[in-house]
Amino acid sequence: MKQSELKKLKPSDWECNNCITIRSNENEYEDNHERDLNSLNENIDVKDVDFTKYDKMCFDPLRDGSTFKDTKLEDVYHQSNIDCSYVTNDETRQLLTSQDEILTLLNVRIRSQTKNFDKLLMCLKTLNHKFTAIGLSETHLKDKPHEYYNLEGYNFEHVNRIGRKSGGVGMYISCIYKLRQDLCKANLNMESIFIEIDNNEAKNSLLGVVYRSHSAIDNFISDLDPILQTINEEKKTCYIMGDFNIDLLKDDIDRPTHDYLDLIYSHSIIPTILKPTRITKTSATIIDNIITNSDHSLKTAILITDMSDHLPSILMTRLKTTGNNSEKVKKYERK
């Protein structure tokens, strides 16, 4: 849908008959992305949340309810067969398996790795599963973390925010990999870290973590586009985790959000987390995600836990990687 068409929409046109969505009362796009600062760090008390309500608040990647203009993108969407749901710890343990060919990702907006590491550790012990990679956003690290924050069986890579507080991304990795320094960034708009993992059946795959700071989305798009272009040119499957701070539920009414989706769609990449990951007393937003260009069948889930003020998300798919849970984790640098 074009921007000129979106401006003509009436509030009733934004209501979805199949699901509940949050819509603004504005009648045109807004460039203003200011947030309610009083609720930015509001923790979720998951015991008080009725997730049956938010389970119906779903983003539709098809956007216009028909088909993608890009046939490759349509293949990615339909073949991936995205199934996103809220899950408890017990339900998550049932979903996760120990088979080596399963690629599993855990996406966590940690909001200080040092302060919330024990919560992460407790969550991992409860789930009793070794993930292929655990992506962290808002690590708040200034230097290399102390060895106390190591996880057995994982290597840790990170990119810290430069010259400012907060921010930063990191990744715990349990398989053989190489760091893609050419795709790592740290500037006013974002931090990113990427690794390349061996795939026994096809080309290597890329795993990344991205955190967008509270700067203009247009600037973030300009920084993200070259990364996605490189991935596209290499024709590699990618899985990018992170806190993008872009609410997908605003796609119909917010130009920058629409432009961001246009960008990832142009690279045959789609979001896989389709329900709110940040819930407060006054709002529910889909700002954390795992985006991918994979056409493998996959399962995603949103973990009901109070680890931070955002709910972690999980992606599972069949992808054979080099190394398994019993091997010593190895890594090598990109030459």
N, C-alpha and C positions, 0 to 999 in steps of 0.2 A: 504494500500500500504506500502511495506517495505521500509526502509531507502535506501537499496541498489538499489531498483527500482527507487526511487525518484531522486537519483544522476544521473541517465541516462536520465532524462527528458530534452528535449530541450525547449527553451523559447516558441516555438509555441505550445508545449503540454500543457502549463499552461493556454492558452487562452480559456475562456469559450464561447461557441457559444450562450448561452442563457442569459448571463449577462455580465456586465463589471466588471472586478476585477483588483485590483492593484497587480502587480507582479514585483518581483525583476529581475535584469538581471544576477543574480548569477546562476551558474549551479549546485549548491549543497547546502546542509544545512549549516547554519551559526549558531554559538553559540553566536555571538556578538549581544547584544541587546541594544547597545548605541543609544540614541535618539538625535535628533537635538535640543540641549538645547535652541536655539534661539526661537523655536516655541512651547516649552513645555507649556507656559502659555498664548498662543495667543488666545484672545477672538474671538468668532464667531460673525460676524455681519450677523444674519440670513436673513436680508433683501437682502443681496448681494449673497445669496447661491441659486443655481438652484438645488432644491431637486429632480427634475425629473431625473437628471443625477445620483445622489447617490442612488435613489430608485432602480436602475438597478444593483447596486454594492452589490450583495447578497452572503452571505456565505451559502453553502449547507451542512447541518449537515450529509447528507449521505456520503459526502466526495468522495467516488469512484463512485457515481451515481447509485449504485445498492442497496444492503440491508445490514443491520448490521449483524454481525456474532452472536451477542447476541440477542436472540429472545425477551427477556424482553425489551431491549433497543429499538428494532424495534417497539414494542407495544407502548412504551412511545412516540416515534416520530410520528407514524401514528395516534394514538388515540388523541394526544394533538392537532393535526391539526393546527400547528403554522401558524399564520397570522400576519406578522410584517410589519408595514407601518409607514411613516412619517405623523404626524397629527398636525394641528393647535390647538389653544386653543378651538375654537368653535367646531371643529370636536371631540376633546377629551371630551368635555362636553356631546356631543351626545352619545359617547361610554360608558361613565360612568353612572351607575344607582345607585339609593339609596336603592335597594333591599338588605335585610340583608344577603341573601345567596351568594352574590357576594363578593369574596375576591379580593381586589384591592391593588396593590403595586406600589409605586413610588420610583424609584431609581435615586438618585441625587448625582453627584460628585460636592459637594458644594464648595470646595476649600476655606475653612474658614467659619465656621458656623457663627461666629460673624460678618464678613464683608458682607456676602451675605444672612443673615437671612431675611432682608427686601425684597429681591428679591424672596426668597422662599415663604414668607408670601403673597406677591402680586400674585404670581403664583397660590397659593392655593385658594385665594379669587376669582381669575378669573375662576378657574376650578369649584369652588363651590361644592366640593366633599370631604367627609371624607374617606380617605384611611384606609384600614386595618393596613397598616404600611408604613412608609416613611423611606427608607434607605439612610443614608448619608455617603459618604466616603470623606476622607481628611477634617475632621472637624477642624483640627489644634487646638484642645482644650488641655489645660494643666491641668485644674481642672474641677470640675463640672460647667457647664455653669450657668450664672446668670438667675434668674427667668424671665427676659425679653425675653429670648429665648424659653420659654415654648409655646406650642400650646394648645389652649383650646380643651379639649376632648381627649388629648393624654398624655400618659406617655412617658418619654424619658430615654433611656438606652444608655450607651456609653462605649467604650474602647479607651483610649487615647494612643498615641505613647509614649514610655518610653525612656527618655534620649536623644531624638532627636527632631528636629523641624518637623512641618507639620504632615502628616499622621493622623491616628485616624479614628474610625468609630462610628456611632451612629444610633439610630432607634427611631422614634416616633411611638407609638403603640396605637391603639384605641380600642383594644379588650382585653378580659381577657387572661392573659398569665403568664408564669413563665420563669425566666431567666435561660438559660442553661449555667451556669458558666464553666462546664466541656468542652464546645466547644468554649469558648472565649479565644483568644490568643492575645499577643502583644510581638513581637520580632523584630529582624532585617529584617525579610522577609515579615511580614504581620501583620495586625490587623484584628480580627474577633469578631463579637458578634452574639449570637443566642438566640432566644426565642422559647418556645413551646406554641402553641395555641390549645385550645380545639376544637375538631371537633365532632359535634353531631352525625355524621353518621358513622364514622370509627375511626381509630387511630388518635391521635393528630398529628398535622403537625408542622414542624419546619420552622421558618423564620430566615434568616441570612443576615449579611452584611460583606463583605470581601474587604479589600484593600491590594493590593500587592505593596510593595515598589519597588524601582528600583534596586533590587538585582537580583541575578541569578534566573531564572525561575525554575531550578532544585531544588534549596533550598525551593522555595515556594511550589513546588509539594510535597516535603518531609513533609512539615508542614500541607498541606491541606489534604493529604491522610488519616491520622488517623481520622480527622473530618468526612470525607466521609465514612470511614469504620464504625464508630459509627452509623451514620445515616442509613447505609445499614443494620447493625445488628439489629437495632431497627425497621426496616421495616416501617419507617415513610416517608410520603411525605415531601419533602423539597423544599423551594424556596430560593435561595441564590442570593442576589443582590450585586452589587459592581463595583468598578473600578479595573479590574484584570490586567490592563496594559499588556495585551497579545492580539495582533492583530490577530483575527481569519482568516483574509484574507491572512496571511502568512503561513497557515497550510501546503501548498504543498512544501514550500521552506525553512522552518525554523524548525530545529529539536526540540528545546524547546517548540515551539508552538504545534507541532505535539504531543509531549510527554504529554503536559497538556491536550489536547483533549483525548488522549488515557486514561489518568487517570480518567477524569470525565465519559467517556464512559464506563469504566470498572465498574463503580458504577451505571450504567443505568441512568446517568444524562446527559442532553443535554442543549446547549445554546438556548435561545429563542429570543434574539435580533440579527438579521441576517443582519443588514445594518449599515453603519458607524455612530458612535455616536460622533466622534471627527473629525471635518473637518477644515482644514487650507487651505491656498493658495496653498500649495505644497503637501498635503497628505489628506487621508481619511482612518480612522482606526476603527475597531470594537473592542474597548478595554473595554467598559462598557457592562455589561450583567446582565441578570437574568437567572440563570441556575436552572433546576428542574428535578426531577424524576417523576413528576406527569403525569398520563395518562389521566387526565381530558382534555376536550377541552378547549383551552385557546386562548386569543387574546393578542398580544403585540403591543406596539406602541412606536415611538420615538417622543418626544414632541419638536416641533420647538419653541425654546425660547432662549434668550440670558442670562439665569440665571448664567451660568459660561462658561468656554471654552469647556465643554462637554455637549451634549444634554441629558436631562433626559429621562429615559425609564419607561414604564408603563406595568404592567401585570394584566390581568383580567381573573378570572376563577370562576366557580361555586364551592363554598366550604362553607358549613354552619359552622359558628364559634359561640362560646358562647359569648353573648353580642351583642349589636347593637348600633347604633348611638345615641339612646335616653337614654341608660343606663350610669350610672357612670362607668368609666373605672376602673377595678380592676386588681390587679396583686398578684402573690404569688411566693415565691422563691422555687427553686428545693431543695428537702430534700435529 
